[in-house]
Amino acid sequence: MANFGLFVRFTLREGMAEAFDTLVKETEAGIQAHEPGTLVYACHTVEGAPNERVFFEIYADRAAFDEHERQPHTLRFLSERTQYVEKTEVDWLQTYAGKYPREATQ
């Protein structure tokens, strides 16, 4: 399995959650429309932590991730998020076991 993934935790600036969430939804629309190699792009709120957002991303391979990073909607997200985000933590993931959507393992 050559999947490539990451786990990202954003700590948002006070009062910026709604604007950040709008930016995420706009970005997600571009991912849905233009990124077949992005297999999972899941954004979550964190119970009890209203200024935390967690992203779980799985790509078909490193090339699919690189293509994601070049997309206009992603570049816009990366540029605009800084006004909303206080802290970003990224964990790069290597698959060794798990259950994935069928297309993720083909």
PDB file as gemmi writes it, atoms N, CA and C in Angstrom:
CRYST1    1.000    1.000    1.000  90.00  90.00  90.00 P 1                      
ATOM      1  N   MET A   1       0.846  -1.180   0.000  1.00  0.00           N  
ATOM      2  CA  MET A   1       0.000   0.000   0.000  1.00  0.00           C  
ATOM      3  C   MET A   1       0.889   1.239   0.000  1.00  0.00           C  
ATOM      4  N   ALA A   2       0.719   2.095  -0.972  1.00  0.00           N  
ATOM      5  CA  ALA A   2       1.567   3.273  -1.123  1.00  0.00           C  
ATOM      6  C   ALA A   2       0.877   4.542  -0.647  1.00  0.00           C  
ATOM      7  N   ASN A   3      -0.183   4.413   0.120  1.00  0.00           N  
ATOM      8  CA  ASN A   3      -0.894   5.604   0.572  1.00  0.00           C  
ATOM      9  C   ASN A   3       0.029   6.527   1.355  1.00  0.00           C  
ATOM     10  N   PHE A   4      -0.331   7.800   1.321  1.00  0.00           N  
ATOM     11  CA  PHE A   4       0.432   8.832   2.004  1.00  0.00           C  
ATOM     12  C   PHE A   4      -0.561   9.654   2.813  1.00  0.00           C  
ATOM     13  N   GLY A   5      -0.270   9.917   4.074  1.00  0.00           N  
ATOM     14  CA  GLY A   5      -1.246  10.642   4.872  1.00  0.00           C  
ATOM     15  C   GLY A   5      -0.643  11.608   5.868  1.00  0.00           C  
ATOM     16  N   LEU A   6      -1.536  12.424   6.416  1.00  0.00           N  
ATOM     17  CA  LEU A   6      -1.139  13.316   7.479  1.00  0.00           C  
ATOM     18  C   LEU A   6      -2.315  13.614   8.401  1.00  0.00           C  
ATOM     19  N   PHE A   7      -1.968  13.998   9.603  1.00  0.00           N  
ATOM     20  CA  PHE A   7      -2.902  14.380  10.652  1.00  0.00           C  
ATOM     21  C   PHE A   7      -2.494  15.788  11.053  1.00  0.00           C  
ATOM     22  N   VAL A   8      -3.437  16.730  10.980  1.00  0.00           N  
ATOM     23  CA  VAL A   8      -3.124  18.131  11.275  1.00  0.00           C  
ATOM     24  C   VAL A   8      -4.069  18.642  12.355  1.00  0.00           C  
ATOM     25  N   ARG A   9      -3.515  19.306  13.351  1.00  0.00           N  
ATOM     26  CA  ARG A   9      -4.317  19.958  14.386  1.00  0.00           C  
ATOM     27  C   ARG A   9      -4.072  21.459  14.308  1.00  0.00           C  
ATOM     28  N   PHE A  10      -5.173  22.182  14.134  1.00  0.00           N  
ATOM     29  CA  PHE A  10      -5.128  23.641  14.122  1.00  0.00           C  
ATOM     30  C   PHE A  10      -5.724  24.157  15.418  1.00  0.00           C  
ATOM     31  N   THR A  11      -5.031  25.081  16.061  1.00  0.00           N  
ATOM     32  CA  THR A  11      -5.581  25.837  17.175  1.00  0.00           C  
ATOM     33  C   THR A  11      -5.914  27.214  16.612  1.00  0.00           C  
ATOM     34  N   LEU A  12      -7.194  27.560  16.668  1.00  0.00           N  
ATOM     35  CA  LEU A  12      -7.664  28.800  16.052  1.00  0.00           C  
ATOM     36  C   LEU A  12      -7.578  29.976  17.020  1.00  0.00           C  
ATOM     37  N   ARG A  13      -7.424  31.147  16.448  1.00  0.00           N  
ATOM     38  CA  ARG A  13      -7.462  32.379  17.245  1.00  0.00           C  
ATOM     39  C   ARG A  13      -8.895  32.562  17.762  1.00  0.00           C  
ATOM     40  N   GLU A  14      -9.013  33.156  18.903  1.00  0.00           N  
ATOM     41  CA  GLU A  14     -10.325  33.395  19.509  1.00  0.00           C  
ATOM     42  C   GLU A  14     -11.225  34.142  18.529  1.00  0.00           C  
ATOM     43  N   GLY A  15     -12.444  33.643  18.356  1.00  0.00           N  
ATOM     44  CA  GLY A  15     -13.429  34.285  17.498  1.00  0.00           C  
ATOM     45  C   GLY A  15     -13.274  34.017  16.008  1.00  0.00           C  
ATOM     46  N   MET A  16     -12.358  33.139  15.616  1.00  0.00           N  
ATOM     47  CA  MET A  16     -12.082  32.902  14.198  1.00  0.00           C  
ATOM     48  C   MET A  16     -12.637  31.575  13.673  1.00  0.00           C  
ATOM     49  N   ALA A  17     -13.331  30.814  14.498  1.00  0.00           N  
ATOM     50  CA  ALA A  17     -13.787  29.480  14.087  1.00  0.00           C  
ATOM     51  C   ALA A  17     -14.735  29.528  12.888  1.00  0.00           C  
ATOM     52  N   GLU A  18     -15.695  30.409  12.902  1.00  0.00           N  
ATOM     53  CA  GLU A  18     -16.677  30.459  11.815  1.00  0.00           C  
ATOM     54  C   GLU A  18     -16.012  30.801  10.476  1.00  0.00           C  
ATOM     55  N   ALA A  19     -15.137  31.785  10.475  1.00  0.00           N  
ATOM     56  CA  ALA A  19     -14.449  32.177   9.239  1.00  0.00           C  
ATOM     57  C   ALA A  19     -13.530  31.054   8.750  1.00  0.00           C  
ATOM     58  N   PHE A  20     -12.831  30.395   9.671  1.00  0.00           N  
ATOM     59  CA  PHE A  20     -11.969  29.278   9.293  1.00  0.00           C  
ATOM     60  C   PHE A  20     -12.796  28.144   8.699  1.00  0.00           C  
ATOM     61  N   ASP A  21     -13.905  27.818   9.342  1.00  0.00           N  
ATOM     62  CA  ASP A  21     -14.758  26.733   8.848  1.00  0.00           C  
ATOM     63  C   ASP A  21     -15.312  27.038   7.458  1.00  0.00           C  
ATOM     64  N   THR A  22     -15.631  28.282   7.188  1.00  0.00           N  
ATOM     65  CA  THR A  22     -16.087  28.676   5.852  1.00  0.00           C  
ATOM     66  C   THR A  22     -14.974  28.460   4.829  1.00  0.00           C  
ATOM     67  N   LEU A  23     -13.765  28.853   5.159  1.00  0.00           N  
ATOM     68  CA  LEU A  23     -12.622  28.643   4.271  1.00  0.00           C  
ATOM     69  C   LEU A  23     -12.411  27.153   4.011  1.00  0.00           C  
ATOM     70  N   VAL A  24     -12.529  26.343   5.032  1.00  0.00           N  
ATOM     71  CA  VAL A  24     -12.357  24.889   4.874  1.00  0.00           C  
ATOM     72  C   VAL A  24     -13.407  24.331   3.919  1.00  0.00           C  
ATOM     73  N   LYS A  25     -14.656  24.726   4.093  1.00  0.00           N  
ATOM     74  CA  LYS A  25     -15.733  24.217   3.228  1.00  0.00           C  
ATOM     75  C   LYS A  25     -15.523  24.633   1.777  1.00  0.00           C  
ATOM     76  N   GLU A  26     -15.045  25.845   1.551  1.00  0.00           N  
ATOM     77  CA  GLU A  26     -14.738  26.287   0.193  1.00  0.00           C  
ATOM     78  C   GLU A  26     -13.593  25.474  -0.397  1.00  0.00           C  
ATOM     79  N   THR A  27     -12.589  25.190   0.405  1.00  0.00           N  
ATOM     80  CA  THR A  27     -11.452  24.385  -0.039  1.00  0.00           C  
ATOM     81  C   THR A  27     -11.884  22.959  -0.339  1.00  0.00           C  
ATOM     82  N   GLU A  28     -12.702  22.401   0.508  1.00  0.00           N  
ATOM     83  CA  GLU A  28     -13.180  21.028   0.339  1.00  0.00           C  
ATOM     84  C   GLU A  28     -13.949  20.870  -0.964  1.00  0.00           C  
ATOM     85  N   ALA A  29     -14.684  21.873  -1.382  1.00  0.00           N  
ATOM     86  CA  ALA A  29     -15.417  21.806  -2.648  1.00  0.00           C  
ATOM     87  C   ALA A  29     -14.441  21.638  -3.808  1.00  0.00           C  
ATOM     88  N   GLY A  30     -13.332  22.342  -3.792  1.00  0.00           N  
ATOM     89  CA  GLY A  30     -12.311  22.196  -4.826  1.00  0.00           C  
ATOM     90  C   GLY A  30     -11.662  20.830  -4.800  1.00  0.00           C  
ATOM     91  N   ILE A  31     -11.440  20.306  -3.611  1.00  0.00           N  
ATOM     92  CA  ILE A  31     -10.851  18.968  -3.472  1.00  0.00           C  
ATOM     93  C   ILE A  31     -11.793  17.924  -4.061  1.00  0.00           C  
ATOM     94  N   GLN A  32     -13.078  18.026  -3.726  1.00  0.00           N  
ATOM     95  CA  GLN A  32     -14.071  17.081  -4.264  1.00  0.00           C  
ATOM     96  C   GLN A  32     -14.088  17.113  -5.790  1.00  0.00           C  
ATOM     97  N   ALA A  33     -14.011  18.294  -6.363  1.00  0.00           N  
ATOM     98  CA  ALA A  33     -14.163  18.465  -7.810  1.00  0.00           C  
ATOM     99  C   ALA A  33     -12.902  18.135  -8.608  1.00  0.00           C  
ATOM    100  N   HIS A  34     -11.718  18.317  -8.024  1.00  0.00           N  
ATOM    101  CA  HIS A  34     -10.498  18.283  -8.827  1.00  0.00           C  
ATOM    102  C   HIS A  34      -9.393  17.344  -8.350  1.00  0.00           C  
ATOM    103  N   GLU A  35      -9.628  16.562  -7.300  1.00  0.00           N  
ATOM    104  CA  GLU A  35      -8.529  15.773  -6.751  1.00  0.00           C  
ATOM    105  C   GLU A  35      -8.893  14.296  -6.575  1.00  0.00           C  
ATOM    106  N   PRO A  36      -8.859  13.518  -7.635  1.00  0.00           N  
ATOM    107  CA  PRO A  36      -9.172  12.094  -7.499  1.00  0.00           C  
ATOM    108  C   PRO A  36      -8.159  11.340  -6.636  1.00  0.00           C  
ATOM    109  N   GLY A  37      -6.943  11.841  -6.521  1.00  0.00           N  
ATOM    110  CA  GLY A  37      -5.926  11.186  -5.709  1.00  0.00           C  
ATOM    111  C   GLY A  37      -6.026  11.489  -4.229  1.00  0.00           C  
ATOM    112  N   THR A  38      -6.905  12.424  -3.860  1.00  0.00           N  
ATOM    113  CA  THR A  38      -7.170  12.692  -2.440  1.00  0.00           C  
ATOM    114  C   THR A  38      -8.287  11.751  -2.028  1.00  0.00           C  
ATOM    115  N   LEU A  39      -7.929  10.727  -1.273  1.00  0.00           N  
ATOM    116  CA  LEU A  39      -8.869   9.660  -0.931  1.00  0.00           C  
ATOM    117  C   LEU A  39      -9.714   9.992   0.285  1.00  0.00           C  
ATOM    118  N   VAL A  40      -9.098  10.642   1.267  1.00  0.00           N  
ATOM    119  CA  VAL A  40      -9.808  11.061   2.482  1.00  0.00           C  
ATOM    120  C   VAL A  40      -9.326  12.468   2.827  1.00  0.00           C  
ATOM    121  N   TYR A  41     -10.265  13.370   3.012  1.00  0.00           N  
ATOM    122  CA  TYR A  41      -9.957  14.720   3.485  1.00  0.00           C  
ATOM    123  C   TYR A  41     -11.050  15.042   4.490  1.00  0.00           C  
ATOM    124  N   ALA A  42     -10.832  14.641   5.720  1.00  0.00           N  
ATOM    125  CA  ALA A  42     -11.851  14.734   6.759  1.00  0.00           C  
ATOM    126  C   ALA A  42     -11.458  15.804   7.770  1.00  0.00           C  
ATOM    127  N   CYS A  43     -12.364  16.759   7.983  1.00  0.00           N  
ATOM    128  CA  CYS A  43     -12.139  17.868   8.902  1.00  0.00           C  
ATOM    129  C   CYS A  43     -13.097  17.713  10.081  1.00  0.00           C  
ATOM    130  N   HIS A  44     -12.566  17.854  11.289  1.00  0.00           N  
ATOM    131  CA  HIS A  44     -13.365  17.603  12.484  1.00  0.00           C  
ATOM    132  C   HIS A  44     -13.238  18.749  13.490  1.00  0.00           C  
ATOM    133  N   THR A  45     -14.322  19.007  14.191  1.00  0.00           N  
ATOM    134  CA  THR A  45     -14.254  19.834  15.384  1.00  0.00           C  
ATOM    135  C   THR A  45     -13.868  18.899  16.524  1.00  0.00           C  
ATOM    136  N   VAL A  46     -13.441  19.472  17.640  1.00  0.00           N  
ATOM    137  CA  VAL A  46     -13.010  18.675  18.787  1.00  0.00           C  
ATOM    138  C   VAL A  46     -13.954  18.949  19.953  1.00  0.00           C  
ATOM    139  N   GLU A  47     -14.601  17.916  20.436  1.00  0.00           N  
ATOM    140  CA  GLU A  47     -15.540  18.070  21.535  1.00  0.00           C  
ATOM    141  C   GLU A  47     -14.849  18.709  22.743  1.00  0.00           C  
ATOM    142  N   GLY A  48     -15.445  19.762  23.258  1.00  0.00           N  
ATOM    143  CA  GLY A  48     -14.914  20.446  24.432  1.00  0.00           C  
ATOM    144  C   GLY A  48     -13.788  21.417  24.138  1.00  0.00           C  
ATOM    145  N   ALA A  49     -13.410  21.552  22.866  1.00  0.00           N  
ATOM    146  CA  ALA A  49     -12.329  22.471  22.486  1.00  0.00           C  
ATOM    147  C   ALA A  49     -12.768  23.248  21.240  1.00  0.00           C  
ATOM    148  N   PRO A  50     -13.580  24.290  21.422  1.00  0.00           N  
ATOM    149  CA  PRO A  50     -14.186  24.983  20.289  1.00  0.00           C  
ATOM    150  C   PRO A  50     -13.204  25.657  19.329  1.00  0.00           C  
ATOM    151  N   ASN A  51     -11.977  25.879  19.756  1.00  0.00           N  
ATOM    152  CA  ASN A  51     -10.982  26.503  18.887  1.00  0.00           C  
ATOM    153  C   ASN A  51     -10.004  25.500  18.288  1.00  0.00           C  
ATOM    154  N   GLU A  52     -10.330  24.215  18.358  1.00  0.00           N  
ATOM    155  CA  GLU A  52      -9.480  23.176  17.777  1.00  0.00           C  
ATOM    156  C   GLU A  52     -10.161  22.582  16.550  1.00  0.00           C  
ATOM    157  N   ARG A  53      -9.362  22.312  15.527  1.00  0.00           N  
ATOM    158  CA  ARG A  53      -9.818  21.607  14.334  1.00  0.00           C  
ATOM    159  C   ARG A  53      -8.787  20.544  14.004  1.00  0.00           C  
ATOM    160  N   VAL A  54      -9.262  19.357  13.623  1.00  0.00           N  
ATOM    161  CA  VAL A  54      -8.391  18.247  13.287  1.00  0.00           C  
ATOM    162  C   VAL A  54      -8.703  17.792  11.870  1.00  0.00           C  
ATOM    163  N   PHE A  55      -7.659  17.643  11.069  1.00  0.00           N  
ATOM    164  CA  PHE A  55      -7.799  17.151   9.695  1.00  0.00           C  
ATOM    165  C   PHE A  55      -7.096  15.800   9.603  1.00  0.00           C  
ATOM    166  N   PHE A  56      -7.738  14.861   8.924  1.00  0.00           N  
ATOM    167  CA  PHE A  56      -7.163  13.556   8.623  1.00  0.00           C  
ATOM    168  C   PHE A  56      -7.187  13.434   7.105  1.00  0.00           C  
ATOM    169  N   GLU A  57      -6.010  13.297   6.515  1.00  0.00           N  
ATOM    170  CA  GLU A  57      -5.901  13.307   5.060  1.00  0.00           C  
ATOM    171  C   GLU A  57      -5.161  12.064   4.583  1.00  0.00           C  
ATOM    172  N   ILE A  58      -5.730  11.384   3.594  1.00  0.00           N  
ATOM    173  CA  ILE A  58      -5.081  10.231   2.974  1.00  0.00           C  
ATOM    174  C   ILE A  58      -5.063  10.456   1.464  1.00  0.00           C  
ATOM    175  N   TYR A  59      -3.904  10.284   0.884  1.00  0.00           N  
ATOM    176  CA  TYR A  59      -3.701  10.451  -0.549  1.00  0.00           C  
ATOM    177  C   TYR A  59      -3.271   9.121  -1.152  1.00  0.00           C  
ATOM    178  N   ALA A  60      -3.550   8.942  -2.435  1.00  0.00           N  
ATOM    179  CA  ALA A  60      -3.188   7.693  -3.111  1.00  0.00           C  
ATOM    180  C   ALA A  60      -1.688   7.430  -2.998  1.00  0.00           C  
ATOM    181  N   ASP A  61      -0.894   8.499  -3.044  1.00  0.00           N  
ATOM    182  CA  ASP A  61       0.555   8.398  -2.933  1.00  0.00           C  
ATOM    183  C   ASP A  61       1.122   9.809  -2.753  1.00  0.00           C  
ATOM    184  N   ARG A  62       2.419   9.909  -2.655  1.00  0.00           N  
ATOM    185  CA  ARG A  62       3.058  11.214  -2.442  1.00  0.00           C  
ATOM    186  C   ARG A  62       2.783  12.163  -3.614  1.00  0.00           C  
ATOM    187  N   ALA A  63       2.740  11.620  -4.830  1.00  0.00           N  
ATOM    188  CA  ALA A  63       2.460  12.458  -6.005  1.00  0.00           C  
ATOM    189  C   ALA A  63       1.073  13.088  -5.910  1.00  0.00           C  
ATOM    190  N   ALA A  64       0.091  12.355  -5.402  1.00  0.00           N  
ATOM    191  CA  ALA A  64      -1.266  12.901  -5.234  1.00  0.00           C  
ATOM    192  C   ALA A  64      -1.257  14.022  -4.197  1.00  0.00           C  
ATOM    193  N   PHE A  65      -0.490  13.856  -3.129  1.00  0.00           N  
ATOM    194  CA  PHE A  65      -0.367  14.927  -2.132  1.00  0.00           C  
ATOM    195  C   PHE A  65       0.285  16.166  -2.758  1.00  0.00           C  
ATOM    196  N   ASP A  66       1.354  15.952  -3.521  1.00  0.00           N  
ATOM    197  CA  ASP A  66       2.032  17.075  -4.167  1.00  0.00           C  
ATOM    198  C   ASP A  66       1.080  17.808  -5.116  1.00  0.00           C  
ATOM    199  N   GLU A  67       0.248  17.051  -5.829  1.00  0.00           N  
ATOM    200  CA  GLU A  67      -0.742  17.659  -6.723  1.00  0.00           C  
ATOM    201  C   GLU A  67      -1.765  18.460  -5.912  1.00  0.00           C  
ATOM    202  N   HIS A  68      -2.197  17.930  -4.778  1.00  0.00           N  
ATOM    203  CA  HIS A  68      -3.103  18.649  -3.875  1.00  0.00           C  
ATOM    204  C   HIS A  68      -2.493  19.988  -3.468  1.00  0.00           C  
ATOM    205  N   GLU A  69      -1.230  19.990  -3.135  1.00  0.00           N  
ATOM    206  CA  GLU A  69      -0.552  21.202  -2.681  1.00  0.00           C  
ATOM    207  C   GLU A  69      -0.441  22.257  -3.789  1.00  0.00           C  
ATOM    208  N   ARG A  70      -0.510  21.862  -5.056  1.00  0.00           N  
ATOM    209  CA  ARG A  70      -0.392  22.795  -6.184  1.00  0.00           C  
ATOM    210  C   ARG A  70      -1.733  23.381  -6.629  1.00  0.00           C  
ATOM    211  N   GLN A  71      -2.828  22.857  -6.128  1.00  0.00           N  
ATOM    212  CA  GLN A  71      -4.155  23.284  -6.575  1.00  0.00           C  
ATOM    213  C   GLN A  71      -4.466  24.711  -6.108  1.00  0.00           C  
ATOM    214  N   PRO A  72      -5.144  25.501  -6.940  1.00  0.00           N  
ATOM    215  CA  PRO A  72      -5.483  26.886  -6.549  1.00  0.00           C  
ATOM    216  C   PRO A  72      -6.280  26.958  -5.249  1.00  0.00           C  
ATOM    217  N   HIS A  73      -7.223  26.042  -5.040  1.00  0.00           N  
ATOM    218  CA  HIS A  73      -8.020  26.081  -3.803  1.00  0.00           C  
ATOM    219  C   HIS A  73      -7.151  25.784  -2.578  1.00  0.00           C  
ATOM    220  N   THR A  74      -6.158  24.912  -2.719  1.00  0.00           N  
ATOM    221  CA  THR A  74      -5.257  24.616  -1.603  1.00  0.00           C  
ATOM    222  C   THR A  74      -4.326  25.787  -1.340  1.00  0.00           C  
ATOM    223  N   LEU A  75      -3.786  26.368  -2.397  1.00  0.00           N  
ATOM    224  CA  LEU A  75      -2.902  27.528  -2.226  1.00  0.00           C  
ATOM    225  C   LEU A  75      -3.639  28.679  -1.538  1.00  0.00           C  
ATOM    226  N   ARG A  76      -4.909  28.869  -1.893  1.00  0.00           N  
ATOM    227  CA  ARG A  76      -5.721  29.901  -1.233  1.00  0.00           C  
ATOM    228  C   ARG A  76      -5.888  29.569   0.250  1.00  0.00           C  
ATOM    229  N   PHE A  77      -6.208  28.310   0.558  1.00  0.00           N  
ATOM    230  CA  PHE A  77      -6.354  27.903   1.949  1.00  0.00           C  
ATOM    231  C   PHE A  77      -5.069  28.157   2.733  1.00  0.00           C  
ATOM    232  N   LEU A  78      -3.937  27.719   2.182  1.00  0.00           N  
ATOM    233  CA  LEU A  78      -2.667  27.876   2.880  1.00  0.00           C  
ATOM    234  C   LEU A  78      -2.335  29.346   3.128  1.00  0.00           C  
ATOM    235  N   SER A  79      -2.688  30.195   2.184  1.00  0.00           N  
ATOM    236  CA  SER A  79      -2.426  31.630   2.319  1.00  0.00           C  
ATOM    237  C   SER A  79      -3.366  32.289   3.330  1.00  0.00           C  
ATOM    238  N   GLU A  80      -4.653  31.998   3.231  1.00  0.00           N  
ATOM    239  CA  GLU A  80      -5.643  32.683   4.062  1.00  0.00           C  
ATOM    240  C   GLU A  80      -5.753  32.141   5.487  1.00  0.00           C  
ATOM    241  N   ARG A  81      -5.372  30.902   5.707  1.00  0.00           N  
ATOM    242  CA  ARG A  81      -5.559  30.310   7.032  1.00  0.00           C  
ATOM    243  C   ARG A  81      -4.766  31.025   8.113  1.00  0.00           C  
ATOM    244  N   THR A  82      -3.656  31.655   7.742  1.00  0.00           N  
ATOM    245  CA  THR A  82      -2.784  32.261   8.751  1.00  0.00           C  
ATOM    246  C   THR A  82      -3.498  33.315   9.589  1.00  0.00           C  
ATOM    247  N   GLN A  83      -4.486  33.988   9.018  1.00  0.00           N  
ATOM    248  CA  GLN A  83      -5.202  35.013   9.785  1.00  0.00           C  
ATOM    249  C   GLN A  83      -6.120  34.407  10.848  1.00  0.00           C  
ATOM    250  N   TYR A  84      -6.434  33.124  10.707  1.00  0.00           N  
ATOM    251  CA  TYR A  84      -7.361  32.452  11.621  1.00  0.00           C  
ATOM    252  C   TYR A  84      -6.672  31.521  12.611  1.00  0.00           C  
ATOM    253  N   VAL A  85      -5.457  31.107  12.299  1.00  0.00           N  
ATOM    254  CA  VAL A  85      -4.794  30.030  13.040  1.00  0.00           C  
ATOM    255  C   VAL A  85      -3.706  30.576  13.949  1.00  0.00           C  
ATOM    256  N   GLU A  86      -3.745  30.138  15.187  1.00  0.00           N  
ATOM    257  CA  GLU A  86      -2.723  30.498  16.164  1.00  0.00           C  
ATOM    258  C   GLU A  86      -1.564  29.497  16.149  1.00  0.00           C  
ATOM    259  N   LYS A  87      -1.899  28.201  15.949  1.00  0.00           N  
ATOM    260  CA  LYS A  87      -0.885  27.150  16.023  1.00  0.00           C  
ATOM    261  C   LYS A  87      -1.281  26.004  15.091  1.00  0.00           C  
ATOM    262  N   THR A  88      -0.282  25.417  14.417  1.00  0.00           N  
ATOM    263  CA  THR A  88      -0.503  24.274  13.536  1.00  0.00           C  
ATOM    264  C   THR A  88       0.461  23.164  13.924  1.00  0.00           C  
ATOM    265  N   GLU A  89      -0.067  21.953  14.078  1.00  0.00           N  
ATOM    266  CA  GLU A  89       0.752  20.778  14.360  1.00  0.00           C  
ATOM    267  C   GLU A  89       0.470  19.746  13.278  1.00  0.00           C  
ATOM    268  N   VAL A  90       1.526  19.202  12.661  1.00  0.00           N  
ATOM    269  CA  VAL A  90       1.369  18.235  11.575  1.00  0.00           C  
ATOM    270  C   VAL A  90       2.119  16.957  11.927  1.00  0.00           C  
ATOM    271  N   ASP A  91       1.432  15.824  11.771  1.00  0.00           N  
ATOM    272  CA  ASP A  91       2.057  14.514  11.877  1.00  0.00           C  
ATOM    273  C   ASP A  91       1.962  13.841  10.520  1.00  0.00           C  
ATOM    274  N   TRP A  92       3.101  13.427   9.968  1.00  0.00           N  
ATOM    275  CA  TRP A  92       3.145  12.710   8.693  1.00  0.00           C  
ATOM    276  C   TRP A  92       2.957  11.234   9.005  1.00  0.00           C  
ATOM    277  N   LEU A  93       2.076  10.574   8.275  1.00  0.00           N  
ATOM    278  CA  LEU A  93       1.663   9.213   8.595  1.00  0.00           C  
ATOM    279  C   LEU A  93       2.182   8.203   7.579  1.00  0.00           C  
ATOM    280  N   GLN A  94       2.624   7.054   8.078  1.00  0.00           N  
ATOM    281  CA  GLN A  94       3.010   5.912   7.263  1.00  0.00           C  
ATOM    282  C   GLN A  94       2.080   4.760   7.611  1.00  0.00           C  
ATOM    283  N   THR A  95       1.357   4.250   6.628  1.00  0.00           N  
ATOM    284  CA  THR A  95       0.413   3.164   6.859  1.00  0.00           C  
ATOM    285  C   THR A  95       1.152   1.861   7.138  1.00  0.00           C  
ATOM    286  N   TYR A  96       0.733   1.139   8.175  1.00  0.00           N  
ATOM    287  CA  TYR A  96       1.247  -0.202   8.393  1.00  0.00           C  
ATOM    288  C   TYR A  96       0.122  -1.204   8.611  1.00  0.00           C  
ATOM    289  N   ALA A  97      -1.078  -0.737   8.924  1.00  0.00           N  
ATOM    290  CA  ALA A  97      -2.242  -1.608   9.073  1.00  0.00           C  
ATOM    291  C   ALA A  97      -3.480  -0.726   9.074  1.00  0.00           C  
ATOM    292  N   GLY A  98      -4.621  -1.310   8.785  1.00  0.00           N  
ATOM    293  CA  GLY A  98      -5.845  -0.532   8.882  1.00  0.00           C  
ATOM    294  C   GLY A  98      -6.889  -0.933   7.866  1.00  0.00           C  
ATOM    295  N   LYS A  99      -8.044  -0.313   7.983  1.00  0.00           N  
ATOM    296  CA  LYS A  99      -9.156  -0.515   7.063  1.00  0.00           C  
ATOM    297  C   LYS A  99      -9.404   0.806   6.357  1.00  0.00           C  
ATOM    298  N   TYR A 100      -9.357   0.778   5.049  1.00  0.00           N  
ATOM    299  CA  TYR A 100      -9.515   1.976   4.235  1.00  0.00           C  
ATOM    300  C   TYR A 100     -10.662   1.781   3.262  1.00  0.00           C  
ATOM    301  N   PRO A 101     -11.196   2.893   2.730  1.00  0.00           N  
ATOM    302  CA  PRO A 101     -12.187   2.756   1.658  1.00  0.00           C  
ATOM    303  C   PRO A 101     -11.584   1.932   0.515  1.00  0.00           C  
ATOM    304  N   ARG A 102     -12.406   1.186  -0.161  1.00  0.00           N  
ATOM    305  CA  ARG A 102     -11.930   0.265  -1.195  1.00  0.00           C  
ATOM    306  C   ARG A 102     -10.971   0.925  -2.188  1.00  0.00           C  
ATOM    307  N   GLU A 103     -11.302   2.113  -2.689  1.00  0.00           N  
ATOM    308  CA  GLU A 103     -10.447   2.759  -3.683  1.00  0.00           C  
ATOM    309  C   GLU A 103      -9.092   3.169  -3.111  1.00  0.00           C  
ATOM    310  N   ALA A 104      -8.962   3.273  -1.801  1.00  0.00           N  
ATOM    311  CA  ALA A 104      -7.694   3.669  -1.189  1.00  0.00           C  
ATOM    312  C   ALA A 104      -6.659   2.567  -1.267  1.00  0.00           C  
ATOM    313  N   THR A 105      -7.064   1.341  -1.461  1.00  0.00           N  
ATOM    314  CA  THR A 105      -6.107   0.233  -1.466  1.00  0.00           C  
ATOM    315  C   THR A 105      -5.860  -0.328  -2.860  1.00  0.00           C  
ATOM    316  N   GLN A 106      -6.462   0.247  -3.868  1.00  0.00           N  
ATOM    317  CA  GLN A 106      -6.276  -0.267  -5.226  1.00  0.00           C  
ATOM    318  C   GLN A 106      -5.085   0.342  -5.896  1.00  0.00           C  
TER     319      GLN A 106                                                      
END                                                                             
